[in-house]
Amino acid sequence: MTERSAIEAGSSEGRDARCGAKLRGGGLCSRPPAAGKRRCRRHGGIPGFGARAGNRNALKHGAFTGQALAERRRIAAFIRECRQTMEGMESG
Ligand SMILES: [Zn+2]
């Protein structure tokens, strides 16, 4: 029921409108990509195939998750601020 609207919403993405997979003959696939995918259904664009969004199968230690990176950025900014404050104290 909601599948039709989802397909239409996915097709409105401003991507290349071609699948572009290499064909055995040497050309490129010119079929339109599947909804929300970069490849057509024949070339891996089957909806629901592959890992689900948010899957953590490849997560080893969490050191590169967006959360960890954001935290590290925040700490680095804080250290920078501390250094600047100390430099100001030394010169002044
Ligand atoms: Zn294709």
PDB file of the backbone (N, CA, C, O) and the ligand in Angstrom, with CONECT records:
HET     ZN  A 101       1
ATOM      1  N   MET A   1       0.836  -1.215   0.000  1.00  0.00           N
ATOM      2  CA  MET A   1       0.000   0.000   0.000  1.00  0.00           C
ATOM      3  C   MET A   1       0.860   1.250   0.000  1.00  0.00           C
ATOM      4  O   MET A   1       0.681   2.138  -0.833  1.00  0.00           O
ATOM      5  N   THR A   2       1.800   1.317   0.942  1.00  0.00           N
ATOM      6  CA  THR A   2       2.653   2.493   1.002  1.00  0.00           C
ATOM      7  C   THR A   2       3.877   2.340   0.099  1.00  0.00           C
ATOM      8  O   THR A   2       4.677   3.263  -0.053  1.00  0.00           O
ATOM      9  N   GLU A   3       4.002   1.153  -0.495  1.00  0.00           N
ATOM     10  CA  GLU A   3       5.196   0.891  -1.296  1.00  0.00           C
ATOM     11  C   GLU A   3       5.273   1.826  -2.502  1.00  0.00           C
ATOM     12  O   GLU A   3       6.343   2.327  -2.847  1.00  0.00           O
ATOM     13  N   ARG A   4       4.140   2.050  -3.125  1.00  0.00           N
ATOM     14  CA  ARG A   4       4.114   2.871  -4.335  1.00  0.00           C
ATOM     15  C   ARG A   4       4.633   4.281  -4.037  1.00  0.00           C
ATOM     16  O   ARG A   4       5.450   4.819  -4.785  1.00  0.00           O
ATOM     17  N   SER A   5       4.156   4.871  -2.946  1.00  0.00           N
ATOM     18  CA  SER A   5       4.577   6.233  -2.623  1.00  0.00           C
ATOM     19  C   SER A   5       6.059   6.257  -2.253  1.00  0.00           C
ATOM     20  O   SER A   5       6.757   7.232  -2.532  1.00  0.00           O
ATOM     21  N   ALA A   6       6.535   5.185  -1.625  1.00  0.00           N
ATOM     22  CA  ALA A   6       7.937   5.126  -1.251  1.00  0.00           C
ATOM     23  C   ALA A   6       8.817   5.079  -2.488  1.00  0.00           C
ATOM     24  O   ALA A   6       9.871   5.713  -2.530  1.00  0.00           O
ATOM     25  N   ILE A   7       8.389   4.332  -3.491  1.00  0.00           N
ATOM     26  CA  ILE A   7       9.156   4.227  -4.729  1.00  0.00           C
ATOM     27  C   ILE A   7       9.225   5.593  -5.407  1.00  0.00           C
ATOM     28  O   ILE A   7      10.283   6.008  -5.879  1.00  0.00           O
ATOM     29  N   GLU A   8       8.091   6.285  -5.451  1.00  0.00           N
ATOM     30  CA  GLU A   8       8.077   7.588  -6.091  1.00  0.00           C
ATOM     31  C   GLU A   8       8.943   8.588  -5.337  1.00  0.00           C
ATOM     32  O   GLU A   8       9.608   9.423  -5.951  1.00  0.00           O
ATOM     33  N   ALA A   9       8.938   8.508  -4.016  1.00  0.00           N
ATOM     34  CA  ALA A   9       9.752   9.423  -3.217  1.00  0.00           C
ATOM     35  C   ALA A   9      11.230   9.134  -3.450  1.00  0.00           C
ATOM     36  O   ALA A   9      12.039  10.058  -3.540  1.00  0.00           O
ATOM     37  N   GLY A  10      11.581   7.857  -3.548  1.00  0.00           N
ATOM     38  CA  GLY A  10      12.977   7.490  -3.748  1.00  0.00           C
ATOM     39  C   GLY A  10      13.485   7.885  -5.114  1.00  0.00           C
ATOM     40  O   GLY A  10      14.666   8.196  -5.274  1.00  0.00           O
ATOM     41  N   SER A  11      12.602   7.876  -6.109  1.00  0.00           N
ATOM     42  CA  SER A  11      13.037   8.180  -7.463  1.00  0.00           C
ATOM     43  C   SER A  11      13.285   9.664  -7.644  1.00  0.00           C
ATOM     44  O   SER A  11      13.873  10.071  -8.646  1.00  0.00           O
ATOM     45  N   SER A  12      12.854  10.473  -6.708  1.00  0.00           N
ATOM     46  CA  SER A  12      13.033  11.917  -6.848  1.00  0.00           C
ATOM     47  C   SER A  12      14.418  12.354  -6.389  1.00  0.00           C
ATOM     48  O   SER A  12      14.719  13.548  -6.386  1.00  0.00           O
ATOM     49  N   GLU A  13      15.266  11.397  -6.000  1.00  0.00           N
ATOM     50  CA  GLU A  13      16.618  11.745  -5.591  1.00  0.00           C
ATOM     51  C   GLU A  13      17.395  12.286  -6.780  1.00  0.00           C
ATOM     52  O   GLU A  13      17.285  11.772  -7.893  1.00  0.00           O
ATOM     53  N   GLY A  14      18.175  13.318  -6.538  1.00  0.00           N
ATOM     54  CA  GLY A  14      18.883  13.938  -7.652  1.00  0.00           C
ATOM     55  C   GLY A  14      20.158  13.205  -8.037  1.00  0.00           C
ATOM     56  O   GLY A  14      21.234  13.802  -8.083  1.00  0.00           O
ATOM     57  N   ARG A  15      20.040  11.932  -8.309  1.00  0.00           N
ATOM     58  CA  ARG A  15      21.203  11.147  -8.710  1.00  0.00           C
ATOM     59  C   ARG A  15      21.165  10.869 -10.194  1.00  0.00           C
ATOM     60  O   ARG A  15      20.231  11.257 -10.895  1.00  0.00           O
ATOM     61  N   ASP A  16      22.189  10.195 -10.655  1.00  0.00           N
ATOM     62  CA  ASP A  16      22.221   9.740 -12.030  1.00  0.00           C
ATOM     63  C   ASP A  16      21.012   8.841 -12.266  1.00  0.00           C
ATOM     64  O   ASP A  16      20.749   7.933 -11.477  1.00  0.00           O
ATOM     65  N   ALA A  17      20.292   9.085 -13.329  1.00  0.00           N
ATOM     66  CA  ALA A  17      19.062   8.332 -13.562  1.00  0.00           C
ATOM     67  C   ALA A  17      19.344   6.999 -14.238  1.00  0.00           C
ATOM     68  O   ALA A  17      18.419   6.297 -14.645  1.00  0.00           O
ATOM     69  N   ARG A  18      20.619   6.651 -14.357  1.00  0.00           N
ATOM     70  CA  ARG A  18      20.970   5.376 -14.982  1.00  0.00           C
ATOM     71  C   ARG A  18      21.576   4.435 -13.959  1.00  0.00           C
ATOM     72  O   ARG A  18      22.193   4.865 -12.985  1.00  0.00           O
ATOM     73  N   CYS A  19      21.389   3.132 -14.196  1.00  0.00           N
ATOM     74  CA  CYS A  19      22.003   2.137 -13.325  1.00  0.00           C
ATOM     75  C   CYS A  19      23.524   2.213 -13.459  1.00  0.00           C
ATOM     76  O   CYS A  19      24.232   2.323 -12.459  1.00  0.00           O
ATOM     77  N   GLY A  20      24.018   2.156 -14.679  1.00  0.00           N
ATOM     78  CA  GLY A  20      25.442   2.353 -14.932  1.00  0.00           C
ATOM     79  C   GLY A  20      26.318   1.154 -14.654  1.00  0.00           C
ATOM     80  O   GLY A  20      27.542   1.270 -14.719  1.00  0.00           O
ATOM     81  N   ALA A  21      25.739   0.001 -14.346  1.00  0.00           N
ATOM     82  CA  ALA A  21      26.543  -1.193 -14.107  1.00  0.00           C
ATOM     83  C   ALA A  21      27.200  -1.630 -15.418  1.00  0.00           C
ATOM     84  O   ALA A  21      26.620  -1.484 -16.494  1.00  0.00           O
ATOM     85  N   LYS A  22      28.415  -2.168 -15.312  1.00  0.00           N
ATOM     86  CA  LYS A  22      29.117  -2.618 -16.513  1.00  0.00           C
ATOM     87  C   LYS A  22      28.483  -3.900 -17.035  1.00  0.00           C
ATOM     88  O   LYS A  22      28.211  -4.826 -16.271  1.00  0.00           O
ATOM     89  N   LEU A  23      28.253  -3.943 -18.321  1.00  0.00           N
ATOM     90  CA  LEU A  23      27.675  -5.129 -18.936  1.00  0.00           C
ATOM     91  C   LEU A  23      28.791  -5.981 -19.536  1.00  0.00           C
ATOM     92  O   LEU A  23      29.882  -5.492 -19.828  1.00  0.00           O
ATOM     93  N   ARG A  24      28.490  -7.257 -19.712  1.00  0.00           N
ATOM     94  CA  ARG A  24      29.501  -8.158 -20.277  1.00  0.00           C
ATOM     95  C   ARG A  24      29.930  -7.704 -21.658  1.00  0.00           C
ATOM     96  O   ARG A  24      31.082  -7.877 -22.054  1.00  0.00           O
ATOM     97  N   GLY A  25      28.985  -7.120 -22.390  1.00  0.00           N
ATOM     98  CA  GLY A  25      29.294  -6.664 -23.744  1.00  0.00           C
ATOM     99  C   GLY A  25      30.202  -5.453 -23.764  1.00  0.00           C
ATOM    100  O   GLY A  25      30.714  -5.089 -24.823  1.00  0.00           O
ATOM    101  N   GLY A  26      30.416  -4.823 -22.628  1.00  0.00           N
ATOM    102  CA  GLY A  26      31.300  -3.665 -22.572  1.00  0.00           C
ATOM    103  C   GLY A  26      30.564  -2.360 -22.343  1.00  0.00           C
ATOM    104  O   GLY A  26      31.182  -1.346 -22.020  1.00  0.00           O
ATOM    105  N   GLY A  27      29.257  -2.376 -22.508  1.00  0.00           N
ATOM    106  CA  GLY A  27      28.500  -1.137 -22.314  1.00  0.00           C
ATOM    107  C   GLY A  27      28.099  -0.932 -20.868  1.00  0.00           C
ATOM    108  O   GLY A  27      28.548  -1.643 -19.969  1.00  0.00           O
ATOM    109  N   LEU A  28      27.257   0.040 -20.671  1.00  0.00           N
ATOM    110  CA  LEU A  28      26.758   0.311 -19.340  1.00  0.00           C
ATOM    111  C   LEU A  28      25.256   0.095 -19.316  1.00  0.00           C
ATOM    112  O   LEU A  28      24.562   0.371 -20.295  1.00  0.00           O
ATOM    113  N   CYS A  29      24.760  -0.400 -18.193  1.00  0.00           N
ATOM    114  CA  CYS A  29      23.328  -0.628 -18.052  1.00  0.00           C
ATOM    115  C   CYS A  29      22.605   0.708 -18.049  1.00  0.00           C
ATOM    116  O   CYS A  29      22.983   1.629 -17.325  1.00  0.00           O
ATOM    117  N   SER A  30      21.575   0.804 -18.854  1.00  0.00           N
ATOM    118  CA  SER A  30      20.857   2.075 -18.940  1.00  0.00           C
ATOM    119  C   SER A  30      19.491   2.010 -18.280  1.00  0.00           C
ATOM    120  O   SER A  30      18.666   2.909 -18.438  1.00  0.00           O
ATOM    121  N   ARG A  31      19.262   0.924 -17.533  1.00  0.00           N
ATOM    122  CA  ARG A  31      17.976   0.815 -16.825  1.00  0.00           C
ATOM    123  C   ARG A  31      17.951   1.831 -15.683  1.00  0.00           C
ATOM    124  O   ARG A  31      19.001   2.176 -15.141  1.00  0.00           O
ATOM    125  N   PRO A  32      16.782   2.304 -15.321  1.00  0.00           N
ATOM    126  CA  PRO A  32      16.695   3.243 -14.193  1.00  0.00           C
ATOM    127  C   PRO A  32      16.992   2.516 -12.888  1.00  0.00           C
ATOM    128  O   PRO A  32      16.633   1.347 -12.744  1.00  0.00           O
ATOM    129  N   PRO A  33      17.640   3.180 -11.934  1.00  0.00           N
ATOM    130  CA  PRO A  33      17.947   2.537 -10.656  1.00  0.00           C
ATOM    131  C   PRO A  33      16.673   2.227  -9.871  1.00  0.00           C
ATOM    132  O   PRO A  33      15.641   2.873 -10.048  1.00  0.00           O
ATOM    133  N   ALA A  34      16.773   1.224  -9.002  1.00  0.00           N
ATOM    134  CA  ALA A  34      15.637   0.905  -8.132  1.00  0.00           C
ATOM    135  C   ALA A  34      15.458   2.036  -7.130  1.00  0.00           C
ATOM    136  O   ALA A  34      16.381   2.817  -6.899  1.00  0.00           O
ATOM    137  N   ALA A  35      14.304   2.122  -6.550  1.00  0.00           N
ATOM    138  CA  ALA A  35      13.992   3.216  -5.625  1.00  0.00           C
ATOM    139  C   ALA A  35      14.999   3.295  -4.494  1.00  0.00           C
ATOM    140  O   ALA A  35      15.230   2.308  -3.794  1.00  0.00           O
ATOM    141  N   GLY A  36      15.595   4.451  -4.312  1.00  0.00           N
ATOM    142  CA  GLY A  36      16.529   4.665  -3.217  1.00  0.00           C
ATOM    143  C   GLY A  36      17.859   3.967  -3.400  1.00  0.00           C
ATOM    144  O   GLY A  36      18.669   3.916  -2.475  1.00  0.00           O
ATOM    145  N   LYS A  37      18.094   3.423  -4.598  1.00  0.00           N
ATOM    146  CA  LYS A  37      19.333   2.694  -4.857  1.00  0.00           C
ATOM    147  C   LYS A  37      20.054   3.330  -6.022  1.00  0.00           C
ATOM    148  O   LYS A  37      19.507   4.170  -6.736  1.00  0.00           O
ATOM    149  N   ARG A  38      21.302   2.909  -6.201  1.00  0.00           N
ATOM    150  CA  ARG A  38      22.060   3.434  -7.329  1.00  0.00           C
ATOM    151  C   ARG A  38      22.042   2.483  -8.512  1.00  0.00           C
ATOM    152  O   ARG A  38      22.370   2.869  -9.634  1.00  0.00           O
ATOM    153  N   ARG A  39      21.650   1.211  -8.251  1.00  0.00           N
ATOM    154  CA  ARG A  39      21.631   0.226  -9.326  1.00  0.00           C
ATOM    155  C   ARG A  39      20.199  -0.233  -9.598  1.00  0.00           C
ATOM    156  O   ARG A  39      19.325  -0.127  -8.738  1.00  0.00           O
ATOM    157  N   CYS A  40      19.977  -0.740 -10.795  1.00  0.00           N
ATOM    158  CA  CYS A  40      18.663  -1.258 -11.134  1.00  0.00           C
ATOM    159  C   CYS A  40      18.449  -2.591 -10.408  1.00  0.00           C
ATOM    160  O   CYS A  40      19.367  -3.131  -9.792  1.00  0.00           O
ATOM    161  N   ARG A  41      17.243  -3.098 -10.492  1.00  0.00           N
ATOM    162  CA  ARG A  41      16.907  -4.327  -9.778  1.00  0.00           C
ATOM    163  C   ARG A  41      17.812  -5.484 -10.201  1.00  0.00           C
ATOM    164  O   ARG A  41      18.111  -6.369  -9.400  1.00  0.00           O
ATOM    165  N   ARG A  42      18.238  -5.474 -11.443  1.00  0.00           N
ATOM    166  CA  ARG A  42      19.044  -6.576 -11.947  1.00  0.00           C
ATOM    167  C   ARG A  42      20.478  -6.524 -11.427  1.00  0.00           C
ATOM    168  O   ARG A  42      21.168  -7.542 -11.381  1.00  0.00           O
ATOM    169  N   HIS A  43      20.913  -5.340 -11.041  1.00  0.00           N
ATOM    170  CA  HIS A  43      22.310  -5.190 -10.643  1.00  0.00           C
ATOM    171  C   HIS A  43      22.471  -4.824  -9.172  1.00  0.00           C
ATOM    172  O   HIS A  43      23.283  -3.968  -8.823  1.00  0.00           O
ATOM    173  N   GLY A  44      21.704  -5.468  -8.328  1.00  0.00           N
ATOM    174  CA  GLY A  44      21.896  -5.288  -6.889  1.00  0.00           C
ATOM    175  C   GLY A  44      20.988  -4.252  -6.259  1.00  0.00           C
ATOM    176  O   GLY A  44      21.139  -3.930  -5.081  1.00  0.00           O
ATOM    177  N   GLY A  45      20.046  -3.724  -7.029  1.00  0.00           N
ATOM    178  CA  GLY A  45      19.168  -2.697  -6.478  1.00  0.00           C
ATOM    179  C   GLY A  45      17.880  -3.233  -5.897  1.00  0.00           C
ATOM    180  O   GLY A  45      16.924  -2.484  -5.694  1.00  0.00           O
ATOM    181  N   ILE A  46      17.848  -4.539  -5.625  1.00  0.00           N
ATOM    182  CA  ILE A  46      16.623  -5.125  -5.084  1.00  0.00           C
ATOM    183  C   ILE A  46      16.341  -4.533  -3.707  1.00  0.00           C
ATOM    184  O   ILE A  46      17.199  -4.586  -2.825  1.00  0.00           O
ATOM    185  N   PRO A  47      15.168  -3.980  -3.515  1.00  0.00           N
ATOM    186  CA  PRO A  47      14.849  -3.363  -2.213  1.00  0.00           C
ATOM    187  C   PRO A  47      14.906  -4.395  -1.097  1.00  0.00           C
ATOM    188  O   PRO A  47      14.416  -5.514  -1.247  1.00  0.00           O
ATOM    189  N   GLY A  48      15.496  -4.015   0.002  1.00  0.00           N
ATOM    190  CA  GLY A  48      15.549  -4.900   1.151  1.00  0.00           C
ATOM    191  C   GLY A  48      16.694  -5.895   1.104  1.00  0.00           C
ATOM    192  O   GLY A  48      16.860  -6.697   2.022  1.00  0.00           O
ATOM    193  N   PHE A  49      17.490  -5.846   0.029  1.00  0.00           N
ATOM    194  CA  PHE A  49      18.616  -6.762  -0.069  1.00  0.00           C
ATOM    195  C   PHE A  49      19.833  -6.130   0.601  1.00  0.00           C
ATOM    196  O   PHE A  49      20.065  -4.929   0.466  1.00  0.00           O
ATOM    197  N   GLY A  50      20.589  -6.917   1.304  1.00  0.00           N
ATOM    198  CA  GLY A  50      21.768  -6.402   1.971  1.00  0.00           C
ATOM    199  C   GLY A  50      21.462  -5.962   3.387  1.00  0.00           C
ATOM    200  O   GLY A  50      20.379  -6.215   3.915  1.00  0.00           O
ATOM    201  N   ALA A  51      22.432  -5.299   3.993  1.00  0.00           N
ATOM    202  CA  ALA A  51      22.300  -4.926   5.399  1.00  0.00           C
ATOM    203  C   ALA A  51      21.224  -3.878   5.589  1.00  0.00           C
ATOM    204  O   ALA A  51      21.063  -2.980   4.762  1.00  0.00           O
ATOM    205  N   ARG A  52      20.498  -3.994   6.669  1.00  0.00           N
ATOM    206  CA  ARG A  52      19.485  -3.008   7.009  1.00  0.00           C
ATOM    207  C   ARG A  52      20.158  -1.728   7.491  1.00  0.00           C
ATOM    208  O   ARG A  52      21.308  -1.738   7.932  1.00  0.00           O
ATOM    209  N   ALA A  53      19.432  -0.651   7.399  1.00  0.00           N
ATOM    210  CA  ALA A  53      19.963   0.611   7.901  1.00  0.00           C
ATOM    211  C   ALA A  53      20.230   0.483   9.388  1.00  0.00           C
ATOM    212  O   ALA A  53      19.406  -0.040  10.137  1.00  0.00           O
ATOM    213  N   GLY A  54      21.386   0.963   9.804  1.00  0.00           N
ATOM    214  CA  GLY A  54      21.708   0.936  11.223  1.00  0.00           C
ATOM    215  C   GLY A  54      22.257  -0.392  11.696  1.00  0.00           C
ATOM    216  O   GLY A  54      22.388  -0.611  12.901  1.00  0.00           O
ATOM    217  N   ASN A  55      22.585  -1.295  10.763  1.00  0.00           N
ATOM    218  CA  ASN A  55      23.155  -2.577  11.193  1.00  0.00           C
ATOM    219  C   ASN A  55      24.569  -2.361  11.715  1.00  0.00           C
ATOM    220  O   ASN A  55      25.279  -1.472  11.245  1.00  0.00           O
ATOM    221  N   ARG A  56      24.976  -3.170  12.685  1.00  0.00           N
ATOM    222  CA  ARG A  56      26.271  -2.943  13.341  1.00  0.00           C
ATOM    223  C   ARG A  56      27.198  -4.133  13.154  1.00  0.00           C
ATOM    224  O   ARG A  56      28.076  -4.375  13.981  1.00  0.00           O
ATOM    225  N   ASN A  57      27.009  -4.865  12.089  1.00  0.00           N
ATOM    226  CA  ASN A  57      27.830  -6.052  11.874  1.00  0.00           C
ATOM    227  C   ASN A  57      29.308  -5.712  11.743  1.00  0.00           C
ATOM    228  O   ASN A  57      30.167  -6.493  12.150  1.00  0.00           O
ATOM    229  N   ALA A  58      29.600  -4.555  11.181  1.00  0.00           N
ATOM    230  CA  ALA A  58      30.995  -4.201  10.939  1.00  0.00           C
ATOM    231  C   ALA A  58      31.589  -3.370  12.069  1.00  0.00           C
ATOM    232  O   ALA A  58      32.728  -2.912  11.978  1.00  0.00           O
ATOM    233  N   LEU A  59      30.827  -3.179  13.121  1.00  0.00           N
ATOM    234  CA  LEU A  59      31.308  -2.353  14.224  1.00  0.00           C
ATOM    235  C   LEU A  59      32.261  -3.167  15.085  1.00  0.00           C
ATOM    236  O   LEU A  59      31.869  -4.194  15.638  1.00  0.00           O
ATOM    237  N   LYS A  60      33.527  -2.716  15.208  1.00  0.00           N
ATOM    238  CA  LYS A  60      34.503  -3.485  15.964  1.00  0.00           C
ATOM    239  C   LYS A  60      34.716  -2.911  17.351  1.00  0.00           C
ATOM    240  O   LYS A  60      34.661  -3.643  18.339  1.00  0.00           O
ATOM    241  N   HIS A  61      34.956  -1.620  17.437  1.00  0.00           N
ATOM    242  CA  HIS A  61      35.193  -1.036  18.744  1.00  0.00           C
ATOM    243  C   HIS A  61      34.457   0.276  18.950  1.00  0.00           C
ATOM    244  O   HIS A  61      34.494   0.842  20.042  1.00  0.00           O
ATOM    245  N   GLY A  62      33.793   0.761  17.920  1.00  0.00           N
ATOM    246  CA  GLY A  62      33.002   1.972  18.075  1.00  0.00           C
ATOM    247  C   GLY A  62      33.829   3.243  18.066  1.00  0.00           C
ATOM    248  O   GLY A  62      33.306   4.316  18.365  1.00  0.00           O
ATOM    249  N   ALA A  63      35.130   3.146  17.724  1.00  0.00           N
ATOM    250  CA  ALA A  63      35.994   4.328  17.753  1.00  0.00           C
ATOM    251  C   ALA A  63      35.740   5.257  16.578  1.00  0.00           C
ATOM    252  O   ALA A  63      36.202   6.398  16.588  1.00  0.00           O
ATOM    253  N   PHE A  64      35.028   4.803  15.587  1.00  0.00           N
ATOM    254  CA  PHE A  64      34.801   5.629  14.404  1.00  0.00           C
ATOM    255  C   PHE A  64      33.326   5.903  14.165  1.00  0.00           C
ATOM    256  O   PHE A  64      32.946   6.334  13.077  1.00  0.00           O
ATOM    257  N   THR A  65      32.506   5.663  15.150  1.00  0.00           N
ATOM    258  CA  THR A  65      31.100   6.007  14.993  1.00  0.00           C
ATOM    259  C   THR A  65      30.961   7.520  15.042  1.00  0.00           C
ATOM    260  O   THR A  65      31.820   8.208  15.595  1.00  0.00           O
ATOM    261  N   GLY A  66      29.898   8.033  14.475  1.00  0.00           N
ATOM    262  CA  GLY A  66      29.685   9.475  14.453  1.00  0.00           C
ATOM    263  C   GLY A  66      29.733  10.060  15.850  1.00  0.00           C
ATOM    264  O   GLY A  66      30.234  11.164  16.060  1.00  0.00           O
ATOM    265  N   GLN A  67      29.211   9.312  16.795  1.00  0.00           N
ATOM    266  CA  GLN A  67      29.173   9.777  18.171  1.00  0.00           C
ATOM    267  C   GLN A  67      30.586   9.934  18.732  1.00  0.00           C
ATOM    268  O   GLN A  67      30.905  10.946  19.356  1.00  0.00           O
ATOM    269  N   ALA A  68      31.418   8.935  18.508  1.00  0.00           N
ATOM    270  CA  ALA A  68      32.781   8.969  19.032  1.00  0.00           C
ATOM    271  C   ALA A  68      33.574  10.090  18.375  1.00  0.00           C
ATOM    272  O   ALA A  68      34.344  10.787  19.036  1.00  0.00           O
ATOM    273  N   LEU A  69      33.379  10.262  17.052  1.00  0.00           N
ATOM    274  CA  LEU A  69      34.097  11.314  16.345  1.00  0.00           C
ATOM    275  C   LEU A  69      33.672  12.685  16.848  1.00  0.00           C
ATOM    276  O   LEU A  69      34.506  13.576  17.011  1.00  0.00           O
ATOM    277  N   ALA A  70      32.386  12.855  17.092  1.00  0.00           N
ATOM    278  CA  ALA A  70      31.884  14.143  17.577  1.00  0.00           C
ATOM    279  C   ALA A  70      32.464  14.438  18.951  1.00  0.00           C
ATOM    280  O   ALA A  70      32.830  15.575  19.249  1.00  0.00           O
ATOM    281  N   GLU A  71      32.545  13.414  19.782  1.00  0.00           N
ATOM    282  CA  GLU A  71      33.095  13.589  21.123  1.00  0.00           C
ATOM    283  C   GLU A  71      34.562  14.006  21.043  1.00  0.00           C
ATOM    284  O   GLU A  71      35.014  14.893  21.767  1.00  0.00           O
ATOM    285  N   ARG A  72      35.301  13.336  20.136  1.00  0.00           N
ATOM    286  CA  ARG A  72      36.722  13.657  19.994  1.00  0.00           C
ATOM    287  C   ARG A  72      36.917  15.097  19.495  1.00  0.00           C
ATOM    288  O   ARG A  72      37.815  15.813  19.936  1.00  0.00           O
ATOM    289  N   ARG A  73      36.047  15.490  18.563  1.00  0.00           N
ATOM    290  CA  ARG A  73      36.123  16.863  18.051  1.00  0.00           C
ATOM    291  C   ARG A  73      35.898  17.864  19.187  1.00  0.00           C
ATOM    292  O   ARG A  73      36.588  18.878  19.283  1.00  0.00           O
ATOM    293  N   ARG A  74      34.939  17.564  20.026  1.00  0.00           N
ATOM    294  CA  ARG A  74      34.597  18.458  21.125  1.00  0.00           C
ATOM    295  C   ARG A  74      35.781  18.600  22.084  1.00  0.00           C
ATOM    296  O   ARG A  74      36.100  19.701  22.533  1.00  0.00           O
ATOM    297  N   ILE A  75      36.425  17.475  22.390  1.00  0.00           N
ATOM    298  CA  ILE A  75      37.570  17.495  23.297  1.00  0.00           C
ATOM    299  C   ILE A  75      38.728  18.271  22.676  1.00  0.00           C
ATOM    300  O   ILE A  75      39.399  19.053  23.349  1.00  0.00           O
ATOM    301  N   ALA A  76      38.952  18.041  21.374  1.00  0.00           N
ATOM    302  CA  ALA A  76      40.044  18.738  20.687  1.00  0.00           C
ATOM    303  C   ALA A  76      39.809  20.240  20.716  1.00  0.00           C
ATOM    304  O   ALA A  76      40.747  21.011  20.919  1.00  0.00           O
ATOM    305  N   ALA A  77      38.574  20.659  20.516  1.00  0.00           N
ATOM    306  CA  ALA A  77      38.249  22.083  20.545  1.00  0.00           C
ATOM    307  C   ALA A  77      38.492  22.650  21.933  1.00  0.00           C
ATOM    308  O   ALA A  77      38.966  23.777  22.081  1.00  0.00           O
ATOM    309  N   PHE A  78      38.166  21.869  22.941  1.00  0.00           N
ATOM    310  CA  PHE A  78      38.359  22.320  24.323  1.00  0.00           C
ATOM    311  C   PHE A  78      39.847  22.498  24.631  1.00  0.00           C
ATOM    312  O   PHE A  78      40.252  23.479  25.255  1.00  0.00           O
ATOM    313  N   ILE A  79      40.657  21.525  24.179  1.00  0.00           N
ATOM    314  CA  ILE A  79      42.108  21.604  24.400  1.00  0.00           C
ATOM    315  C   ILE A  79      42.679  22.839  23.701  1.00  0.00           C
ATOM    316  O   ILE A  79      43.523  23.548  24.248  1.00  0.00           O
ATOM    317  N   ARG A  80      42.195  23.077  22.473  1.00  0.00           N
ATOM    318  CA  ARG A  80      42.657  24.245  21.734  1.00  0.00           C
ATOM    319  C   ARG A  80      42.346  25.526  22.518  1.00  0.00           C
ATOM    320  O   ARG A  80      43.157  26.449  22.596  1.00  0.00           O
ATOM    321  N   GLU A  81      41.170  25.543  23.079  1.00  0.00           N
ATOM    322  CA  GLU A  81      40.745  26.715  23.838  1.00  0.00           C
ATOM    323  C   GLU A  81      41.649  26.904  25.067  1.00  0.00           C
ATOM    324  O   GLU A  81      42.037  28.024  25.399  1.00  0.00           O
ATOM    325  N   CYS A  82      41.969  25.810  25.721  1.00  0.00           N
ATOM    326  CA  CYS A  82      42.837  25.866  26.896  1.00  0.00           C
ATOM    327  C   CYS A  82      44.208  26.414  26.526  1.00  0.00           C
ATOM    328  O   CYS A  82      44.773  27.250  27.231  1.00  0.00           O
ATOM    329  N   ARG A  83      44.737  25.920  25.392  1.00  0.00           N
ATOM    330  CA  ARG A  83      46.054  26.383  24.944  1.00  0.00           C
ATOM    331  C   ARG A  83      46.043  27.883  24.693  1.00  0.00           C
ATOM    332  O   ARG A  83      46.957  28.601  25.098  1.00  0.00           O
ATOM    333  N   GLN A  84      44.995  28.345  24.019  1.00  0.00           N
ATOM    334  CA  GLN A  84      44.908  29.771  23.704  1.00  0.00           C
ATOM    335  C   GLN A  84      44.838  30.598  24.984  1.00  0.00           C
ATOM    336  O   GLN A  84      45.454  31.659  25.087  1.00  0.00           O
ATOM    337  N   THR A  85      44.097  30.108  25.936  1.00  0.00           N
ATOM    338  CA  THR A  85      43.986  30.826  27.214  1.00  0.00           C
ATOM    339  C   THR A  85      45.346  30.906  27.905  1.00  0.00           C
ATOM    340  O   THR A  85      45.728  31.949  28.436  1.00  0.00           O
ATOM    341  N   MET A  86      46.074  29.773  27.886  1.00  0.00           N
ATOM    342  CA  MET A  86      47.390  29.746  28.534  1.00  0.00           C
ATOM    343  C   MET A  86      48.374  30.642  27.816  1.00  0.00           C
ATOM    344  O   MET A  86      49.185  31.312  28.454  1.00  0.00           O
ATOM    345  N   GLU A  87      48.312  30.661  26.498  1.00  0.00           N
ATOM    346  CA  GLU A  87      49.204  31.546  25.735  1.00  0.00           C
ATOM    347  C   GLU A  87      48.930  32.998  26.096  1.00  0.00           C
ATOM    348  O   GLU A  87      49.846  33.806  26.243  1.00  0.00           O
ATOM    349  N   GLY A  88      47.658  33.304  26.234  1.00  0.00           N
ATOM    350  CA  GLY A  88      47.289  34.672  26.589  1.00  0.00           C
ATOM    351  C   GLY A  88      47.824  35.048  27.958  1.00  0.00           C
ATOM    352  O   GLY A  88      48.212  36.194  28.182  1.00  0.00           O
ATOM    353  N   MET A  89      47.847  34.082  28.882  1.00  0.00           N
ATOM    354  CA  MET A  89      48.339  34.347  30.222  1.00  0.00           C
ATOM    355  C   MET A  89      49.842  34.559  30.225  1.00  0.00           C
ATOM    356  O   MET A  89      50.362  35.398  30.959  1.00  0.00           O
ATOM    357  N   GLU A  90      50.555  33.763  29.367  1.00  0.00           N
ATOM    358  CA  GLU A  90      52.014  33.870  29.315  1.00  0.00           C
ATOM    359  C   GLU A  90      52.450  35.225  28.769  1.00  0.00           C
ATOM    360  O   GLU A  90      53.353  35.862  29.311  1.00  0.00           O
ATOM    361  N   SER A  91      51.800  35.655  27.693  1.00  0.00           N
ATOM    362  CA  SER A  91      52.219  36.898  27.044  1.00  0.00           C
ATOM    363  C   SER A  91      51.752  38.130  27.819  1.00  0.00           C
ATOM    364  O   SER A  91      52.353  39.199  27.717  1.00  0.00           O
ATOM    365  N   GLY A  92      50.685  37.974  28.588  1.00  0.00           N
ATOM    366  CA  GLY A  92      50.133  39.146  29.233  1.00  0.00           C
ATOM    367  C   GLY A  92      50.646  39.427  30.609  1.00  0.00           C
ATOM    368  O   GLY A  92      50.233  40.403  31.235  1.00  0.00           O
TER     369      GLY A  92
HETATM  370 ZN    ZN A 101      21.489  -2.302 -14.158  1.00  0.00          ZN2+
END
